[in-house]
């Protein structure tokens, strides 16, 4: 048979601690799990990862494996090379085809024997099973800005791995009714306790986390709890000032425009952003954009010509010095 270097498979040093081995296993098992991985060789890699972890997490098995590995290394036998194993290698270290099909993403859901063969009269210790907690899962759920502003109840639909009565893993559709708190911000996580992966042998279920993602809005940009909206003004509104109506998530409000307002100016509407559950709500900022008509009537054109003649305003006056005092 071919020798497998379990440390290389898990990507850890031979001096790795049990916690380091467990962390490496969890990461790789999640990556190559048949229900997740798109790698054509993912299933075989997953079996090797589970086989490696099943040996290295057990102190007795690891010690015996290390002795064999050291012996083979001294003989120049490396990973992938053929070797003749000891008589009990297959029994102690190789789980056999399909033995790890029910391995959970977070830990092996079938506990290995608490110890290998006991002493005296060739007897064996009884197999012990340990309570194993279920895996935590996280899903991203889109919400509208209006749902964030007012709070809402939404249905979160997903598929979760569950084990049937025969111990086989299946993905089962689940729907959870979730309350989006008023003022929820982008990236906020909601925890549904014990709604994640199943535990084994009486182990508690994992948690399900809902990460909220605010859908881009056609009018507003979101920065934390502050909102920004573009405010188009006609040239005469910017020059003369006045009162304009502006939409907010709570309804339209009147906004005073001061005479001489310029493009790019930020007008602040205090407390008109996203609410805060325990604190001051965000603000709404209206960023001025001067809009000019693309078509004008003959009368409008005449009015603009009269304004051009009557006005002494020169928007490029500061360039005159650069042009030697000439007309810009």
C-alpha positions in Angstrom: 0.0 0.0 0.0 1.0 3.6 -0.3 2.2 5.6 2.7 0.1 8.6 3.6 1.7 11.5 5.6 -1.1 12.6 7.8 0.7 15.7 8.9 1.2 16.8 5.3 -2.5 16.1 4.5 -3.6 18.4 7.3 -0.9 20.9 6.6 0.6 20.9 10.1 4.0 20.1 11.6 4.6 16.8 13.3 5.0 18.8 16.6 1.5 20.3 16.2 -0.7 20.5 19.3 -4.1 18.7 19.4 -5.8 22.1 19.1 -3.7 23.0 16.0 -4.6 19.6 14.4 -8.3 20.1 15.2 -8.3 23.6 13.7 -6.5 22.4 10.6 -9.0 19.6 10.2 -12.0 21.9 10.6 -10.7 24.3 7.9 -10.0 21.5 5.4 -13.1 19.5 6.1 -15.2 22.5 5.5 -13.3 23.3 2.2 -13.5 19.7 0.8 -16.8 18.5 2.2 -18.7 16.7 -0.7 -21.8 18.9 -0.2 -19.7 22.1 -0.5 -16.6 21.5 -2.6 -16.6 21.9 -6.4 -13.2 20.2 -6.7 -13.6 17.0 -8.7 -11.1 15.4 -6.3 -12.7 16.9 -3.2 -14.4 13.7 -2.0 -11.1 11.8 -2.0 -9.3 14.7 -0.3 -12.1 14.8 2.3 -11.7 11.1 3.1 -7.9 11.5 3.5 -8.4 14.5 5.7 -10.9 12.6 7.9 -8.6 9.6 8.0 -5.7 11.7 9.0 -7.6 13.5 11.7 -9.1 10.2 13.0 -5.6 9.0 13.7 -3.8 12.1 14.9 -6.5 13.2 17.3 -6.1 9.9 19.3 -3.0 10.0 21.4 -2.3 6.2 21.3 -2.9 6.0 17.5 -0.8 9.1 16.9 2.1 7.7 18.9 2.1 4.4 17.0 1.7 6.3 13.7 4.7 8.6 14.6 6.9 5.5 15.2 6.0 4.0 11.9 6.4 7.4 10.1 9.9 7.9 11.6 10.9 4.4 10.7 9.8 4.9 7.1 11.4 8.3 6.8 14.7 6.8 8.0 14.3 4.2 5.2 13.7 7.0 2.6 10.0 6.1 2.3 8.0 9.3 1.8 4.4 10.2 1.2 2.9 8.3 -1.8 5.6 5.6 -1.8 4.7 2.0 -1.6 5.5 0.1 1.6 4.5 -3.0 3.4 2.5 -2.1 6.5 2.5 -3.9 9.9 -0.1 -6.6 10.2 -2.5 -4.4 12.2 -2.1 -1.2 10.2 -5.3 -1.6 8.2 -7.3 -2.3 11.4 -5.8 0.6 13.4 -5.2 3.3 10.9 -7.2 2.9 7.7 -10.9 3.3 8.0 -11.9 1.7 4.7 -14.0 2.9 1.9 -17.0 5.1 2.9 -16.2 5.1 6.6 -16.2 8.9 6.7 -19.2 9.7 4.7 -21.0 11.0 7.8 -18.2 13.3 9.0 -19.5 16.7 10.0 -17.9 19.9 9.0 -16.8 20.8 12.5 -15.7 17.5 13.9 -16.0 13.8 13.2 -19.6 12.9 14.0 -18.7 9.2 14.6 -16.4 9.0 17.6 -13.5 6.7 17.3 -12.8 4.0 19.8 -11.8 5.5 23.1 -8.7 3.4 23.0 -7.2 0.7 20.9 -7.0 -3.0 22.0 -6.6 -3.5 25.7 -4.2 -5.8 27.3 -4.7 -9.3 28.6 -6.4 -12.3 26.9 -6.7 -10.3 23.7 -9.8 -8.5 25.0 -10.9 -5.1 23.7 -12.2 -2.0 25.3 -15.8 -1.1 24.6 -16.5 1.6 22.0 -17.4 4.9 23.6 -19.3 7.7 22.0 -18.9 11.3 22.9 -21.4 14.1 22.7 -20.4 16.4 19.8 -21.7 19.9 19.3 -23.2 20.8 15.9 -21.7 23.2 13.4 -22.4 26.9 13.5 -23.6 28.3 10.1 -23.9 31.8 8.7 -25.9 33.0 5.7 -26.2 36.4 4.1 -29.7 37.7 3.8 -30.6 40.8 1.7 -33.0 43.4 3.1 -34.2 46.7 1.8 -33.3 50.1 3.3 -36.9 50.6 4.2 -36.9 47.3 6.2 -33.8 48.4 8.0 -35.4 51.8 8.8 -38.7 50.6 10.1 -37.9 47.1 11.2 -39.6 44.1 9.6 -40.2 40.3 9.7 -38.6 38.3 6.9 -38.5 34.6 5.9 -35.0 33.2 5.6 -34.9 30.1 3.4 -31.9 27.9 3.3 -30.8 24.2 3.2 -29.0 22.8 6.3 -27.2 19.4 6.6 -29.2 16.9 8.7 -28.7 13.2 9.4 -31.5 10.8 8.8 -32.3 7.7 10.9 -29.7 5.7 9.1 -27.0 8.3 9.8 -26.8 9.6 6.2 -26.2 13.3 5.6 -28.9 15.2 3.6 -29.5 18.8 2.9 -33.0 19.7 4.2 -34.9 22.9 3.2 -35.6 25.1 6.3 -37.5 28.4 6.7 -37.0 30.7 9.7 -39.1 33.7 10.5 -36.6 36.4 11.5 -37.2 39.9 13.0 -35.1 42.6 11.5 -34.6 45.1 14.3 -35.4 48.8 13.6 -32.2 50.5 12.5 -30.3 47.4 11.5 -27.1 48.3 9.7 -25.3 46.6 6.8 -23.4 43.5 8.1 -25.3 43.2 11.3 -25.5 39.6 12.5 -28.6 38.0 14.1 -28.1 34.9 16.1 -30.6 32.0 16.1 -29.6 29.9 19.0 -29.5 26.1 18.3 -30.8 26.5 14.7 -27.5 25.4 13.1 -26.1 22.0 12.5 -27.2 18.9 14.4 -25.2 17.6 17.4 -24.3 14.0 17.8 -24.9 11.6 20.7 -26.8 14.2 22.6 -24.5 17.1 21.7 -26.2 20.5 21.5 -27.1 21.9 18.0 -25.0 24.7 16.6 -26.2 28.3 16.0 -27.4 30.0 12.9 -26.2 33.5 12.1 -28.0 35.8 9.7 -25.8 38.5 8.3 -27.9 41.3 7.0 -27.0 42.9 3.7 -28.8 46.1 2.7 -29.7 46.2 -0.9 -28.4 49.3 -2.8 -31.1 52.0 -2.9 -31.9 54.0 -6.0 -31.7 57.3 -4.1 -29.8 56.8 -0.9 -26.2 55.8 -0.1 -25.6 54.2 3.3 -22.6 55.0 5.5 -23.2 53.4 8.9 -26.4 55.1 10.1 -25.9 58.2 7.9 -27.6 58.5 4.5 -26.7 60.6 1.5 -29.0 61.7 -1.3 -28.3 63.7 -4.4 -30.4 66.9 -4.5 -30.9 68.4 -8.0 -31.5 72.2 -8.1 -32.4 74.4 -11.0 -29.9 77.3 -11.6 -32.4 79.9 -10.3 -33.1 77.8 -7.2 -29.4 77.8 -6.4 -29.1 81.5 -7.1 -32.3 82.8 -5.5 -32.8 80.2 -2.7 -36.1 79.0 -1.6 -37.8 75.9 -0.2 -37.8 72.5 -1.9 -39.3 69.2 -0.9 -36.9 66.3 -0.3 -37.8 62.6 0.3 -36.7 60.9 3.5 -37.4 57.3 4.7 -40.0 58.8 7.1 -41.7 60.8 4.4 -41.1 64.1 2.5 -39.8 67.1 4.3 -39.3 70.8 3.4 -35.7 71.9 3.0 -34.6 75.6 3.0 -32.1 76.5 0.2 -30.1 79.5 0.9 -29.4 82.0 -1.9 -26.1 81.3 -3.6 -26.0 77.6 -2.9 -23.3 75.9 -4.9 -23.0 72.5 -6.5 -21.4 69.8 -4.2 -22.6 71.6 -1.1 -23.8 69.2 1.7 -27.0 70.1 3.4 -27.5 68.2 6.7 -30.9 67.0 7.9 -30.3 66.0 11.5 -31.7 62.7 12.7 -33.1 61.7 9.3 -30.8 58.8 8.8 -31.2 55.3 10.2 -32.5 55.0 13.7 -30.3 53.7 16.5 -31.8 51.2 19.0 -29.9 52.8 21.9 -28.6 56.2 20.9 -28.7 59.0 18.4 -30.0 58.2 14.9 -27.9 59.0 11.9 -28.3 62.0 9.7 -29.4 62.6 6.1 -27.1 64.6 3.9 -28.4 66.2 0.7 -25.6 66.8 -1.8 -26.5 69.7 -4.2 -26.3 69.1 -7.9 -27.1 71.9 -10.3 -29.3 70.7 -13.2 -29.7 72.8 -16.4 -32.6 72.3 -18.8 -31.6 70.3 -21.9 -34.1 72.0 -24.1 -35.6 75.6 -23.8 -38.4 77.4 -25.5 -37.8 80.5 -27.5 -39.0 82.7 -24.7 -36.8 80.9 -22.2 -33.8 81.4 -24.5 -34.5 85.1 -24.8 -34.7 85.4 -21.0 -31.3 83.7 -20.7 -29.9 86.1 -23.3 -31.1 89.0 -21.3 -29.6 87.6 -18.1 -26.3 87.1 -19.9 -26.3 90.7 -21.0 -27.4 92.1 -17.7 -25.2 90.0 -15.4 -21.6 90.9 -14.5 -21.0 87.5 -13.0 -17.9 85.8 -14.4 -17.5 82.2 -13.2 -14.0 82.0 -14.6 -12.7 85.3 -13.3 -9.9 83.7 -11.3 -8.4 82.4 -14.6 -7.8 86.0 -15.9 -4.4 86.3 -14.1 -3.2 83.1 -15.8 -4.3 84.4 -19.2 -2.4 87.6 -18.7 -5.5 89.6 -17.8 -7.3 88.7 -21.0 -10.9 87.6 -21.3 -11.3 84.0 -20.1 
